Amino acid sequence: MGPRPHRGPLGRASIGTAVVLMALGGVLAFGVDAPAVVAEYVDLLDLGLILVWAGILILVMQVVMNRRPSGGKTRRTPAYDESDDWSDDGSRDENDVHRPGYAGETKRLPTIRDR
């Protein structure tokens, strides 16, 4: 095997941050019995759960952003074939609403009053 390409320190640093946030949040939410003075101002369960979810979010973002590209390169096909816009004689299709003179050929649609 050859040398591994250097990805830089930024790609893996956030994984450690995510793990630390989840661990700190779990300890605050479930492992700390806060004194009444602290619990009066801060709800440690909510703060711990916020930190856990922030860690999960960072971890998921890192997995999605740093995944390896797919193996095959796909070529995008155009939405329509541009060669079909004009017919063989050089004129456009009779149903083409963008051709010159189409506005003069419109017909009034029947309504209930026209019966």
C-alpha positions as CSV (number, residue, x, y, z in Angstrom):
1,M,0.0,0.0,0.0
2,G,1.2,3.5,-0.8
3,P,1.2,6.5,1.5
4,R,-2.2,7.7,2.6
5,P,-3.2,11.2,1.3
6,H,-3.0,13.9,3.9
7,R,-6.5,15.2,4.7
8,G,-5.5,17.9,7.1
9,P,-6.3,18.3,10.8
10,L,-9.6,19.9,10.4
11,G,-11.6,16.9,9.2
12,R,-11.1,14.7,12.3
13,A,-10.9,17.4,15.0
14,S,-14.7,17.8,15.2
15,I,-15.3,14.1,16.0
16,G,-13.4,14.6,19.3
17,T,-15.5,17.7,20.0
18,A,-18.7,15.8,19.3
19,V,-17.7,12.9,21.6
20,V,-16.7,15.4,24.4
21,L,-20.0,17.3,24.0
22,M,-22.0,14.0,24.3
23,A,-20.1,12.8,27.3
24,L,-20.3,16.1,29.1
25,G,-24.0,16.4,28.3
26,G,-24.6,12.9,29.6
27,V,-22.8,13.5,32.8
28,L,-24.6,16.8,33.4
29,A,-28.0,15.4,32.6
30,F,-27.8,12.1,34.5
31,G,-24.7,12.0,36.7
32,V,-24.7,15.3,38.6
33,D,-27.0,16.0,41.5
34,A,-27.1,19.7,41.5
35,P,-27.4,21.7,44.7
36,A,-30.6,23.6,45.1
37,V,-28.9,27.0,44.6
38,V,-27.7,25.8,41.1
39,A,-30.9,24.1,40.2
40,E,-32.8,27.3,40.9
41,Y,-31.1,29.0,38.0
42,V,-30.0,26.2,35.6
43,D,-31.9,23.0,34.6
44,L,-29.1,20.6,34.3
45,L,-31.2,17.9,32.6
46,D,-32.1,20.3,29.8
47,L,-28.6,21.6,29.5
48,G,-27.2,18.1,29.4
49,L,-29.6,17.0,26.7
50,I,-28.8,20.1,24.6
51,L,-25.1,19.2,24.8
52,V,-25.8,15.6,23.9
53,W,-27.9,16.5,20.8
54,A,-25.3,19.1,19.8
55,G,-22.6,16.4,19.8
56,I,-24.8,14.1,17.8
57,L,-25.5,16.8,15.3
58,I,-21.8,17.6,14.9
59,L,-20.9,13.9,14.5
60,V,-23.6,13.3,11.8
61,M,-22.4,16.5,10.0
62,Q,-18.9,15.2,10.0
63,V,-19.9,11.8,8.7
64,V,-21.9,13.3,5.9
65,M,-19.4,16.0,4.9
66,N,-16.3,13.7,5.0
67,R,-17.8,10.6,3.3
68,R,-15.9,9.3,0.3
69,P,-17.1,10.1,-3.2
70,S,-19.1,7.4,-5.0
71,G,-17.1,5.1,-7.2
72,G,-18.6,5.7,-10.6
73,K,-18.9,9.1,-12.4
74,T,-22.4,9.6,-13.8
75,R,-22.9,11.8,-16.7
76,R,-26.0,14.0,-16.6
77,T,-28.3,13.9,-19.6
78,P,-30.1,17.0,-20.7
79,A,-33.8,17.3,-19.9
80,Y,-34.7,17.3,-23.6
81,D,-33.0,16.8,-26.9
82,E,-32.3,20.1,-28.5
83,S,-32.1,18.6,-31.9
84,D,-35.9,17.9,-31.8
85,D,-36.9,21.6,-31.5
86,W,-37.1,22.0,-35.3
87,S,-38.6,19.7,-37.8
88,D,-36.9,18.5,-41.0
89,D,-38.1,21.4,-43.1
90,G,-36.8,24.0,-40.6
91,S,-40.1,25.0,-39.2
92,R,-41.2,24.4,-35.7
93,D,-43.9,22.0,-34.6
94,E,-47.5,23.2,-35.0
95,N,-48.2,22.9,-31.3
96,D,-45.2,25.0,-30.3
97,V,-46.5,28.0,-28.4
98,H,-43.3,30.0,-28.9
99,R,-43.4,30.1,-32.7
100,P,-44.2,33.4,-34.4
101,G,-47.9,33.9,-35.1
102,Y,-49.2,31.5,-32.5
103,A,-51.0,34.2,-30.5
104,G,-53.3,34.9,-33.5
105,E,-54.3,31.3,-33.7
106,T,-55.7,30.9,-30.2
107,K,-59.3,29.8,-29.9
108,R,-61.8,30.7,-27.2
109,L,-62.6,27.7,-25.0
110,P,-66.3,26.9,-24.5
111,T,-67.7,28.0,-21.1
112,I,-71.0,27.2,-19.3
113,R,-72.6,30.3,-20.8
114,D,-71.8,29.2,-24.4
115,R,-74.0,26.1,-24.2
